[in-house]
């Protein structure tokens, strides 16, 4: 595992970031950073910082709508969220 991959691994295998991906995958409607922060009980600024890392790694996309950023999972993000849920279910 390269240094770059190690960094995203450390990010994803903390509870809040992992749950952010699962929340995005399970969302029934549009998700914004502010609503995601509320759902995972995290500050908005912390969520945005993690989302920026996830975007750099190709896990999510931002779709700017005025002042709001709509969040969507990429296929890679969907795969990772599924794997996280699978691991969580095995525990």
C-alpha positions in Angstrom: 0.0 0.0 0.0 1.6 3.3 -1.1 1.8 6.4 1.1 -1.1 8.1 -0.7 -3.4 5.0 -0.3 -2.3 4.7 3.4 -3.6 8.2 4.0 -7.1 7.6 2.6 -7.2 4.2 4.4 -6.6 6.0 7.7 -9.4 8.5 6.9 -11.9 5.8 5.9 -11.4 3.5 8.8 -12.3 6.1 11.3 -16.0 5.9 12.3 -17.2 9.3 11.1 -15.7 9.2 7.6 -16.8 5.6 7.1 -20.4 6.4 8.2 -20.4 9.5 5.9 -19.9 7.2 2.9 -22.6 4.8 4.1 -25.0 7.7 4.7 -24.4 9.0 1.2 -25.0 5.5 -0.2 -28.2 5.0 1.8 -29.6 8.5 1.1 -33.2 8.6 -0.2 -32.9 12.2 -1.3 -30.3 14.9 -2.1 -27.5 15.2 0.5 -25.6 18.3 1.3 -22.5 18.7 3.6 -24.6 20.4 6.3 -27.2 17.6 6.4 -24.5 15.0 6.4 -22.7 16.7 9.3 -26.0 16.6 11.3 -26.6 12.9 10.4 -23.1 11.8 11.5 -23.0 14.2 14.5 -19.9 16.1 13.3 -19.1 19.7 12.8 -19.7 21.2 9.3 -16.0 22.2 8.9 -14.8 18.7 9.8 -17.2 17.1 7.3 -16.1 19.5 4.6 -12.4 18.7 5.2 -13.1 14.9 5.0 -15.2 15.4 1.9 -12.4 17.2 0.2 -10.1 14.3 0.9 -12.7 11.9 -0.5 -13.2 14.0 -3.6 -9.4 14.0 -4.2 -9.5 10.2 -4.0 -12.4 10.0 -6.5 -14.9 8.7 -3.9 -17.4 11.6 -4.2 -18.4 14.4 -6.5 -19.6 17.9 -5.5 -22.3 19.5 -7.6 -22.4 23.2 -6.7 -26.0 24.6 -6.6 -25.7 28.2 -5.6 -24.1 28.3 -2.1 -24.9 24.6 -1.5 -22.9 21.6 -2.7 -24.9 18.5 -3.6 -22.9 15.3 -2.7 -22.9 12.2 -4.8 -20.9 9.0 -4.6 -18.8 7.9 -7.6 -18.7 4.2 -8.5 -15.5 3.9 -6.5 -17.2 5.6 -3.5 -20.2 3.2 -3.9 -17.9 0.2 -3.9 -16.0 1.4 -0.8 -19.3 2.2 1.0 -20.6 -1.3 0.2 -17.3 -2.8 1.5 -17.6 -0.8 4.8 -21.1 -1.9 5.3 -20.1 -5.5 4.7 -17.3 -5.3 7.3 -19.6 -3.6 9.7 -22.2 -6.3 9.2 -19.6 -9.0 9.8 -18.7 -7.6 13.3 
